[in-house]
Amino acid sequence: MKLVPCKHLDYEPHYDAELRTAEPDFPQVKYWHRKAPYEGAPENVQFCKKYGRINGIFQCYTGELECYEPIEEGEEEVCGKEKSLK
């Protein structure tokens, strides 16, 4: 299965979370790891520019959510260069 990120994913560094990749199995998948604000809250999430926090990692790459809009081909490469991980 090809994992294509949604164009609404937000990787801007304005969250109290660390941007990670799902290596080694899915190195192209980025997600946010945060300290859970309360017991039972998810630590690995996505942030969406349209809907806020998504309580999972892969839904924004597989099209499971109704709001999913895959990025255009070629946009992924540009996005990767601009949003490189440290």
Sequence and secondary structure as in RCSB ss.txt:
>XXXX:A:sequence
MKLVPCKHLDYEPHYDAELRTAEPDFPQVKYWHRKAPYEGAPENVQFCKKYGRINGIFQCYTGELECYEPIEEGE
EEVCGKEKSLK
>XXXX:A:secstr
     BTTB   S SSEEEEEETTTEEEEEEEEE  SSTT  SEEEEETTTEEESSSSHHHHT STT  B  TTH
HHHHHHHT   
